[in-house]
Amino acid sequence: MKVNILMPTYNDADSICETLDSVKNQTYTNYHLTIVIDGSSDNTIEVLKKYIEDNNMADKISYIYQENKDQLNALKNGFSKLKDKNGLIYILHSDDLFNNENVLKDAVNYFENNKDVDAIMADLNIINGESTLVGVQKVRKYKKSERLIALQGLWLGRNLLVDFAFWKYEVFAKYVFNNYLTWNTPAWLNLDCELLNIKKVDFPFIKYRVFEENYINSEIGVINVLNGELRTELNILYRYNIPMFKVQYFLFRAFNKLKLPYRVIYSKKEQRNIYKVIKFLINKRIKDEDISKYPYYESILNFFKNYNTNEVVNLYNVNEKEVYLGSDMRSFNKKMLKGELSNFYYDLFNKMNDGFSTVQTDKDSYPNVVNILKFMGVYDYVKIHVD
């Protein structure tokens, strides 16, 4: 069984060799590593060339250079270049390490003995910048149930599990590519809230590196993360109502700290008072007094606050260059912060502020309008009429 390893990298020349060593040392050797250099400005290419030559690994490692388009687009590019369309896929970041030399062997053995499983997940061993083990991140046991989806909604769109997993190729191609790489939502849960058959195993895959200067602590990091959380949450809230939302949220947090299971109360219908839930979610990342700096996040709040079942907006002649996918959230957010989005988006923000429920569009624009509404998070909440 072939294992395809995908590795996005950006300016990790100082750490990538240690990561490559953890791949080279695997006892299972039927693998190929595809590295996508995402516009690195350091000497990553020279480091890679030397490593491949010194270790005689030209048949095991290939690399692609692209202009900086961010991690998810790098992974999409790498996936498109895979030659072996079978076996397993694993995403390994260029500053993380395989946990030991038997990770690939253990993963392959598990799949060979469990043919019905789509993917496997495991706890993460946490290391610091010096590769010293500093802790363990426990991963929730996966149970294929609607209650898990409702719990994901209660957790404000933040991933209850992890995206570090070994996937069957066909599952990755059909689901993960769309869920995670395209729309920046949890890999195990798609936009229609369908679940996969995933098992948690007892052998950790990686040593996950955490730095003090974490990405989430930067302004762009905060709003990039928020982008995926909102899209995830809004998809769930369209399908699941969680009564006494804030009360249940704080109960869930308390149960988590006590390491106790929490049985969320929910029903299969649209969430009541979506505005209050979304405001609660956004305020975890952005304070009320700062919201005007971020016109998209302000407009999504107003969309639900002022939602009008009689409001119709026109989106005609929408071309593909106006489309952002979840994988483009960094580009979108950077332009938003600089006030450099196209006039189309500022006009759309104004329309969202009024809370429309129906979109009129033309046949040629329809696919682009669908993707734009999905990116905005409101696709489920509006009707689209095509002329």
C-alpha positions, 0 to 999 in steps of 0.5 A: 500500500502506497503512502503519499505524504503531502508537505506544504512549506514556507520559510522552514529551511531551518527545520525541514531537514529534521522533518525529512529525517523523520520520514527517511527513517521510516521502516515502511518504505513504500511512500512518496513525499511531495513538497510544495514550496509556497513562495518561500523567500529563504533558501528552502530550495537549496536545502532540499536539493542538497538533502535529496542528493546527500541522501540519495532520495530522488525517487522518494522526494519531489518538490514544487515551487509556487508563488505564495498562495497559502497553505491550503492552496499549496496542498491542493497543488501538491495533491493535483501532482500525485501520480499514485491515485490509491493507497493512503494520504498524510499531510505532514507540516515541515516543522513537525516530525513523525513520532517514531520510525514505525508510524507508516508501518503501523498505519498501513497495518491498521488499514489492511486489517480494517478495510471499512475505515476511511481514516485514522486519527491519534493523540498529538505529542507536543514539542517546542522549538528545540524539539523537546516534548512538552505535552500531549494533546488528547484527541476526542474519540470519534463517534459517527453520530449526529450528536458529534455534529451538534457538539461541533456546533456548540464548540463555535466551529472550532475543530473538535478533533484534528485534521492530522489523519491518515486518509484513504486516497479515494476518501481524501479526493472525494471529501477532504479535498473539498471540506478542508483544502477548498472550504477550510472546514474540519476535514471530517465534516463536509458542508452538508454535515455528512460524517465519515467512518474514522477511528482513533488509534492508540499510536501517535503519528506526529510530534507537533511543534508549537512556538510561542509566536503562534500564528493565531496570535497575529491579527491576520491569523485571528481573522483567518481562523475565524473565517473557517470557524464561521463557515463551519458554524453556519453550516451546522446551525442551519441544520441543528438547533442547540437550545440555551446555547451559551449555557450549554457552551459554558457547561461543555467547557466545564465538563472538558476541564473535568475530563467528563463527557458532555451530552449536548441537547439539540434538535434537527432544525435551524438554530433559533436566534442565529444572530446571538450565536454568531455574535458570541462566536465573533466576539471570541476573536473580535471585540465589538469596538473593533468590528468596523475594521473588518467589514465582512465580519460586521456584515455577517452579523448584520445579515442575521440581525436584519434578516428580511425574508422579503429582501431580494438582491441582484448579483448579475454578470459575476465573473470568476475573478470575484470568487474566493474559496476557503483556501483563499481566506488569507488573500481575502482578509489581507485585501479587506484589511487594506481596503483593497477588495473589489467594489463588488465585495463592498457592495455585497457587504452593504447588501448583507447589512440589510439581510436579504433572503433571495438572490437573482442572478443569470445562468453564467454567473450562477456557479460563481454566485454559489461559491461566493455565498458559500465563502460568505457563509450564507449559502444555506440561508438564501434562495437563488433564482436564475433568470 
